[in-house]
Amino acid sequence: MWSDAECESLGEKQIMEKAAKVAESATGIDPEGLLKLCHSPEVLELIKHHARYARQNTVHVTPTALYNGCKVADFNSAWTFEDWAQFLQNP
């Protein structure tokens, strides 16, 4: 779903809409509300902050995850929503 072949002809807006639909199917979150939140100045500033922090800690590609500023060594790109929920409850 997220391969170069699947996304190369999509613009940023289309990719964000696609991601919002995935979030809706996985969590039930309202895609329009998520998109609005993602474009808010506060969230954009947080994303920039976390991207800078990750780069200074040699995180340049995905999948890499940080939790409380530390790399998650056993993170797996195949984690489901339930896997993330379990991890966040018991890091």
C-alpha positions in Angstrom: 0.0 0.0 0.0 2.9 2.4 0.7 5.4 1.2 -1.9 7.0 3.6 -4.3 4.9 2.1 -7.1 1.7 2.7 -5.1 2.5 6.3 -4.1 4.8 7.7 -6.8 1.9 9.4 -8.6 0.3 10.8 -5.5 0.7 14.3 -4.1 1.2 15.1 -0.4 -2.5 15.8 0.0 -3.5 12.5 -1.5 -1.0 10.6 0.7 -2.3 12.3 3.8 -5.9 11.4 2.8 -4.8 7.8 2.2 -3.1 7.7 5.6 -6.2 9.2 7.3 -8.4 6.5 5.8 -6.0 3.8 7.2 -6.1 5.5 10.6 -9.9 5.4 10.4 -10.0 1.7 9.6 -7.5 0.8 12.3 -8.8 3.0 15.1 -12.1 4.5 14.1 -10.7 8.1 14.3 -12.5 10.6 12.1 -10.3 11.2 9.0 -11.4 14.8 8.5 -10.6 15.6 12.1 -7.2 13.9 11.8 -6.3 15.8 8.7 -7.3 19.1 10.3 -5.2 18.3 13.4 -2.2 17.3 11.2 -2.2 20.7 9.6 -2.5 22.7 12.8 0.5 24.9 13.6 1.0 23.1 17.0 1.2 19.6 15.4 3.4 20.8 12.5 5.8 22.3 15.1 5.9 19.1 17.0 6.6 17.1 13.8 9.5 19.4 13.0 10.9 19.1 16.5 10.7 15.3 16.5 12.2 15.1 13.0 15.2 17.3 14.1 15.6 15.2 17.2 15.6 12.0 15.3 18.1 13.3 12.7 20.5 14.4 15.4 20.3 10.8 16.8 21.1 9.3 13.4 17.5 8.3 12.6 17.3 8.9 8.9 15.1 6.2 7.5 12.1 4.2 8.5 11.1 2.0 10.1 12.7 3.5 13.2 10.7 4.3 16.3 11.7 6.5 19.3 10.0 6.3 22.7 10.8 9.0 25.3 13.8 9.9 23.1 15.2 6.4 22.9 15.3 4.1 19.9 12.9 1.1 20.2 15.2 -1.8 19.4 12.5 -4.4 18.9 10.2 -2.2 16.8 8.8 -4.0 13.8 7.1 -2.3 10.8 4.5 -5.1 10.9 3.3 -4.1 14.4 -0.5 -3.8 14.5 -2.5 -1.2 16.4 -2.8 -3.8 19.3 1.0 -4.3 19.3 1.5 -0.5 19.7 -1.1 -0.3 22.4 0.6 -3.1 24.3 4.0 -1.5 23.9 2.8 1.9 25.0 1.2 0.4 28.1 4.3 -1.6 29.0 7.4 -0.1 27.3 
